[in-house]
Amino acid sequence: MYIGQMGTNPWLKTSWLNRAGFQQISKNMSNTLPKEHTQQQTKSVSTDRFQLSSSYPRFPNQMKILETPEATQVNATLVAADLRPASEKAYTEEDALMNQYMKQYRLSFVKEGDSYVLDPSKPVKLMTEGQVSQESLDAFRAELEANGLGDEIDWRGVQEDFARMDIRFDNAERFETKADYLASRYAVLKDRIQTQYTGEKLEQEMQKLDGLYTKAKEDMADSYTANIGGFYEEMGQAGVSEEMRESVLAAIDSKADEYSAYLAENDIYADITGPSRQWLKQDDGYMAAKLRERAAASSADGTNTQMVSQQALFSADDLSFAAIYAKGLSEQIKHPDWDVKEPVESDSALGKYLAEQYRSLTDGMEQADISNEMSRILKDSFEPFIDKFLDALNQKIDHNRERVAEKSWLSGFIRTEYINREEVYRAFAMAQS
């Protein structure tokens, strides 16, 4: 594993912090899947919703509209926003300014029994980024230039940014982006705490950081295990889920160590020049983004050292490749793209089609320098995948049969014979020889 770069794999050709890098990953991974299938992958997206707390009815008088030009009615049309979590987005100086500005409009909660409810003493202020005027931003920037952000760490902001670290099929290609985000953010905060505090205060702040970091890391590992590991378990790879979980945890820790080592040898704060930009040094999210950027550049120049975790069975590259490929195969099973509408004389073409997909997989693994153990798991998963894929095609044929039962005149025009598995496997084997 390399800091700032996904190794020297030729299939990447760019640093993993760069969004283009993940476009390259997806592009190369998509080459291991049929072209018809890659057109369907973009349909798998998650839907985020903004929902008012159920506590609102308990404090009806607290839904107050502030007497400012920026206030908005609750039922006003909200401007569309990027709802991806912080761990999946870039974070520029402009993003930092907007983030700090929007913290004025965070909802306030108080503890009531075992739960938290809206603070009845404070009015609810609703604001979206699209409603913020340039004049307001400029005035806020002037305040930051004059007063800074202060030395206290915004732990609420850290907790919110460390939320939604889960790995699912719809964000599988962003596995390493999220791992790098978490590791670099931890490294910057750890360095800040150790520089800024001593004694009991240092211990207290590190306990907060370690607690949030551990939870986010375990959320990421558990979700990867359940979704990606679970998929390969279904493909007959017993025990691989736990091995993947331990590898995710080790990969994140290894990255955090790499970033910390880079910080110890390089002053990334020296890049923040000019009195008007000094407040950025107190935005740990921004400094973590700069750390990823600097480390990636160093890795591209070949000036950093490689650190490999001895605890993990799989590397970060292995885990990233496996996640993206699992996403593709899962989509193929859910939405089988082979045409079973019309009758055919032979299913040998289907066997050849799957053989070409298998060759693309092996070529992709070789280019990506995937470990022998991960290569074995992916190869051994392919035949069980074929069985499930053929099952999915037969389900589509069941639908054809139902149509013929309802409309007999369709007989002979649409396919009602199930997939000839022997013929498929024979053609698949011959294409491999």
C-alpha positions in Angstrom: 0.0 0.0 0.0 1.3 3.5 -0.8 0.4 6.7 0.9 -1.4 9.0 -1.5 -1.5 6.5 -4.3 -3.1 3.1 -4.8 0.3 1.4 -5.3 1.8 1.4 -8.8 -1.0 -0.5 -10.4 -1.1 0.3 -14.1 -4.9 0.0 -14.1 -5.2 3.2 -12.0 -2.6 5.6 -13.4 -3.6 8.3 -11.0 -3.8 9.0 -7.3 -6.6 7.6 -5.2 -7.5 11.0 -3.7 -8.4 12.4 -7.1 -12.0 11.9 -8.3 -10.6 11.1 -11.8 -8.8 8.3 -10.1 -12.0 6.6 -9.2 -13.4 7.3 -12.7 -10.4 5.3 -13.9 -11.0 2.5 -11.4 -14.6 2.2 -12.5 -13.6 2.4 -16.2 -11.1 -0.5 -15.8 -13.4 -2.5 -13.6 -16.2 -2.0 -16.1 -14.0 -3.7 -18.7 -14.3 -6.9 -16.7 -18.1 -6.8 -17.3 -20.2 -7.0 -20.4 -20.8 -3.7 -22.1 -24.6 -4.2 -21.9 -24.3 -4.5 -18.1 -22.2 -1.4 -17.5 -25.0 0.7 -19.0 -27.3 -0.4 -16.1 -24.9 0.3 -13.3 -25.6 4.0 -13.1 -29.2 3.2 -12.1 -28.1 1.9 -8.7 -28.2 5.0 -6.6 -29.2 5.7 -3.0 -31.9 8.3 -2.2 -31.3 10.7 0.6 -34.1 12.6 2.3 -34.2 15.5 4.6 -36.8 14.8 7.3 -37.9 17.0 10.2 -37.5 15.5 13.6 -40.5 13.9 15.2 -39.9 16.2 18.1 -41.3 19.2 16.2 -45.0 18.5 17.2 -43.9 18.7 20.8 -42.7 22.2 20.4 -45.0 23.8 17.8 -44.1 27.3 18.9 -40.4 26.8 18.2 -40.8 26.7 14.4 -40.0 30.3 14.2 -38.9 32.2 11.0 -36.0 34.5 11.8 -36.3 38.1 10.9 -33.5 38.0 8.3 -33.5 38.2 4.5 -32.1 34.6 4.5 -34.9 32.9 6.4 -37.1 30.5 4.6 -40.5 29.0 5.2 -40.6 25.3 6.1 -42.6 24.4 3.0 -40.5 26.5 0.6 -38.9 24.8 -2.3 -35.5 23.9 -1.2 -32.5 24.2 -3.6 -31.1 20.8 -4.6 -27.9 20.1 -2.7 -25.1 17.5 -2.9 -26.3 15.0 -0.3 -23.2 12.7 -0.4 -21.4 12.4 2.9 -18.3 14.3 3.6 -16.2 11.2 3.1 -17.2 11.0 -0.5 -16.7 14.6 -1.6 -13.9 17.0 -2.3 -13.2 19.8 0.2 -11.9 23.0 -1.3 -11.3 26.4 0.3 -14.7 27.5 -1.0 -16.3 24.3 0.5 -14.6 25.1 3.9 -16.0 28.6 3.9 -19.5 27.4 3.1 -19.2 24.6 5.7 -18.2 27.0 8.5 -21.0 29.4 7.5 -23.7 26.7 7.6 -22.7 25.7 11.1 -24.7 28.7 12.3 -27.8 26.9 11.2 -27.2 23.5 12.8 -30.2 22.3 14.9 -29.6 22.3 18.7 -30.6 19.3 20.8 -30.8 18.7 24.5 -30.9 15.3 26.3 -34.2 14.2 27.6 -34.1 10.9 29.4 -32.4 8.4 27.1 -32.9 10.4 23.9 -32.1 13.8 22.5 -34.8 16.3 21.4 -34.8 19.8 19.9 -33.7 22.5 22.3 -37.1 24.3 23.1 -35.2 27.5 24.0 -33.8 28.0 20.5 -35.8 28.7 17.3 -35.3 26.4 14.4 -33.4 28.0 11.6 -33.7 26.5 8.2 -31.1 27.3 5.5 -29.7 25.6 2.4 -26.5 26.5 0.7 -28.3 27.7 -2.4 -29.9 30.4 -0.3 -26.7 32.0 0.9 -25.8 35.2 -0.9 -22.3 36.1 -2.0 -22.5 39.2 0.2 -23.2 37.1 3.2 -20.3 34.8 2.4 -17.9 37.7 1.9 -19.0 39.3 5.3 -18.5 35.9 7.0 -15.1 35.5 5.4 -14.1 38.9 6.8 -15.1 37.7 10.3 -13.0 34.6 9.9 -10.0 36.6 8.7 -10.2 38.8 11.7 -11.1 36.3 14.4 -10.2 32.8 13.1 -12.1 29.7 14.0 -10.7 29.3 17.5 -8.6 26.6 19.1 -11.4 24.4 20.2 -12.1 21.3 18.0 -15.6 21.1 16.6 -16.3 17.6 17.8 -19.9 17.8 16.7 -18.7 18.5 13.2 -16.2 15.6 13.4 -18.9 13.3 14.5 -21.2 14.3 11.7 -18.5 14.0 9.1 -17.6 10.5 10.4 -21.2 9.4 9.9 -22.4 7.4 6.9 -19.1 5.6 6.5 -20.8 2.5 5.3 -19.9 0.6 2.1 -22.8 -0.5 0.0 -23.1 -1.7 -3.6 -24.1 1.7 -4.7 -20.9 3.3 -3.4 -18.6 0.4 -3.7 -16.2 2.2 -6.0 -15.6 4.8 -3.3 -14.2 2.4 -0.7 -10.7 3.8 -0.8 -11.9 7.4 -1.0 -13.7 6.9 2.3 -10.8 5.0 3.8 -8.4 7.8 2.9 -10.8 10.4 4.2 -11.1 8.8 7.6 -7.4 8.0 7.9 -6.2 11.5 6.9 -8.8 13.3 9.1 -7.6 11.2 12.1 -4.0 12.0 11.4 -4.6 15.7 11.2 -6.7 15.8 14.4 -4.2 13.6 16.3 -1.3 15.9 15.3 -3.4 19.0 16.3 -4.3 17.6 19.7 -0.7 16.5 20.4 0.6 19.9 19.4 -2.1 22.0 21.1 -2.7 20.2 24.4 -0.8 18.6 27.2 -1.6 16.5 30.3 -5.1 15.6 31.1 -6.6 17.8 28.4 -4.5 15.9 25.8 -5.8 12.6 27.1 -9.4 13.7 27.1 -9.2 15.0 23.5 -7.5 11.9 22.3 -10.2 9.7 23.9 -12.8 11.7 22.0 -10.9 11.3 18.7 -10.1 7.6 19.2 -13.8 6.9 20.1 -15.1 8.6 17.0 -12.4 7.1 14.8 -13.0 3.6 16.0 -16.7 3.8 15.6 -16.4 5.1 12.0 -13.8 2.5 11.2 -15.9 -0.3 12.5 -19.0 1.0 10.7 -17.0 0.9 7.5 -15.7 -2.6 8.2 -19.0 -4.0 9.3 -20.9 -2.7 6.3 -18.2 -3.9 3.9 -18.4 -7.3 5.6 -22.2 -7.5 5.3 -22.5 -6.3 1.7 -19.3 -7.2 -0.1 -18.2 -10.1 2.1 -21.8 -11.4 2.2 -22.0 -11.4 -1.5 -18.8 -13.6 -1.8 -20.1 -15.8 1.0 -23.2 -16.4 -1.2 -20.9 -17.3 -4.0 -19.5 -20.1 -1.9 -16.5 -18.4 -0.3 -17.1 -19.5 3.3 -15.3 -17.5 5.9 -14.2 -14.7 3.6 -16.4 -12.1 5.3 -14.4 -12.1 8.6 -11.1 -12.0 6.7 -12.3 -9.0 4.8 -13.5 -7.2 7.9 -10.1 -7.6 9.6 -8.4 -6.4 6.4 -10.6 -3.3 6.2 -9.7 -2.4 9.7 -6.0 -3.0 9.1 -6.0 -1.0 5.9 -7.5 2.1 7.5 -5.1 1.9 10.4 -2.2 1.5 8.0 -3.3 4.5 6.0 -3.6 6.6 9.3 -0.1 5.6 10.2 1.2 6.6 6.8 -0.5 10.0 6.9 0.9 10.6 10.4 4.4 9.7 9.3 4.0 12.1 6.4 2.9 14.9 8.7 5.8 14.3 10.9 8.2 14.9 8.1 6.3 17.6 6.1 4.8 20.9 7.1 1.6 21.1 5.2 0.5 24.2 7.1 3.3 26.2 5.4 1.2 26.1 2.2 -1.4 28.4 3.9 0.1 31.8 3.2 -1.3 35.3 3.6 -3.2 36.7 6.6 -6.6 36.2 4.9 -6.2 32.4 4.8 -4.9 31.6 8.3 -8.3 30.5 9.5 -8.0 27.5 7.2 -5.3 26.0 9.4 -8.0 25.6 12.1 -10.3 23.7 9.7 -9.2 20.1 10.2 -11.3 18.9 7.3 -9.5 21.3 5.0 -6.1 20.4 6.3 -6.9 16.7 5.9 -7.8 17.4 2.2 -4.5 19.2 1.8 -2.7 16.3 3.4 -4.2 13.8 1.0 -3.3 16.1 -1.9 0.3 16.6 -0.8 0.8 12.9 0.0 -0.6 11.9 -3.4 1.8 14.3 -5.2 4.7 12.9 -3.1 3.6 9.3 -4.1 3.4 10.3 -7.7 7.0 11.6 -7.5 8.1 8.3 -5.9 9.4 10.2 -2.8 7.4 8.4 -0.2 8.0 5.0 1.4 5.7 2.0 1.2 4.2 0.7 4.4 2.4 -2.7 4.3 0.3 -4.0 7.1 1.4 -7.4 8.3 -2.0 -8.0 9.9 -4.2 -8.0 6.9 -4.8 -10.9 4.4 -6.0 -8.4 1.8 -4.6 -5.1 0.7 -6.6 -1.9 0.2 -6.3 -2.6 -3.6 -7.7 -6.1 -3.2 -10.6 -4.8 -1.2 -11.3 -2.0 -3.7 -11.2 -4.3 -6.7 -13.4 -6.9 -4.9 -16.0 -4.3 -3.9 -16.3 -2.9 -7.4 -16.5 -6.4 -9.0 -19.1 -7.6 -6.5 -21.2 -4.5 -7.4 -21.1 -5.5 -11.0 -21.9 -9.1 -10.6 -24.7 -8.3 -8.1 -26.3 -5.9 -10.6 -26.0 -8.5 -13.3 -27.9 -11.1 -11.2 -30.6 -8.5 -10.3 -31.0 -7.2 -13.8 -29.8 -10.0 -16.2 -29.0 -8.5 -19.5 -29.1 -11.5 -21.8 -31.9 -11.5 -24.3 -34.4 -14.3 -23.5 -37.3 -12.9 -25.4 -37.0 -14.8 -28.6 -36.6 -18.6 -29.1 -33.1 -19.8 -29.9 -31.7 -23.0 -31.3 -28.7 -23.1 -29.0 -27.4 -21.5 -25.7 -23.8 -21.9 -26.7 -23.6 -18.1 -27.4 -24.4 -17.5 -23.8 -21.5 -19.7 -22.7 -19.1 -17.8 -24.9 -20.5 -14.6 -23.6 -19.7 -15.6 -20.0 -16.3 -17.0 -21.0 -15.4 -13.6 -22.4 -16.5 -12.0 -19.1 -14.3 -14.4 -17.2 -11.3 -13.6 -19.4 -11.9 -9.9 -18.8 -11.9 -10.6 -15.0 -8.6 -12.5 -15.1 -7.0 -9.8 -17.3 -8.2 -7.1 -14.9 -6.8 -8.8 -11.9 -3.5 -9.2 -13.5 -3.3 -5.5 -14.4 -4.4 -4.5 -10.9 -1.8 -6.7 -9.3 -4.4 -8.4 -7.1 -3.0 -10.8 -4.5 -3.1 -14.5 -5.1 -5.6 -15.1 -2.4 -8.0 -12.5 -3.6 -7.6 -13.7 -7.2 -8.5 -17.2 -6.1 -11.7 -16.0 -4.3 -12.8 -14.0 -7.3 -12.2 -16.9 -9.7 -13.9 -19.4 -7.5 -16.9 -17.1 -7.2 -17.5 -17.0 -10.9 -19.1 -20.5 -11.4 -21.6 -19.9 -8.6 -22.3 -16.5 -10.1 -23.1 -18.3 -13.4 -25.6 -20.5 -11.7 -27.3 -17.6 -10.1 -27.2 -15.6 -13.4 -28.9 -18.5 -15.2 -31.5 -18.8 -12.5 -32.3 -15.1 -13.0 -32.6 -15.7 -16.8 -35.0 -18.6 -16.1 -37.1 -16.4 -13.9 -37.5 -14.1 -17.0 -38.5 -17.2 -19.0 -41.1 -18.0 -16.3 -42.6 -14.6 -17.1 -42.7 -15.5 -20.8 -44.5 -18.8 -19.9 -47.1 -16.9 -18.0 -47.7 -14.6 -21.0 -48.1 -17.6 -23.3 -50.5 -19.2 -20.8 -52.6 -16.0 -20.9 -52.2 -15.4 -24.7 -51.6 -18.7 -26.5 -51.0 -17.0 -29.8 -47.6 -15.9 -28.5 -46.4 -19.5 -28.5 -43.5 -19.8 -30.9 -42.8 -16.1 -30.9 -41.3 -15.8 -27.4 -38.9 -18.1 -25.6 -40.5 -20.7 -23.2 -37.7 -23.2 -23.0 -35.4 -22.9 -19.9 -31.7 -22.3 -20.3 -29.8 -25.4 -21.3 -27.2 -25.3 -18.6 -25.1 -28.2 -20.0 -24.8 -26.4 -23.3 -23.8 -23.2 -21.6 -21.1 -24.8 -19.5 -19.8 -26.8 -22.4 -19.4 -23.7 -24.5 -17.9 -21.9 -21.5 -15.3 -24.6 -21.0 -14.4 -24.8 -24.7 -13.9 -21.1 -24.9 -11.4 -21.4 -22.0 -9.3 -24.0 -23.7 
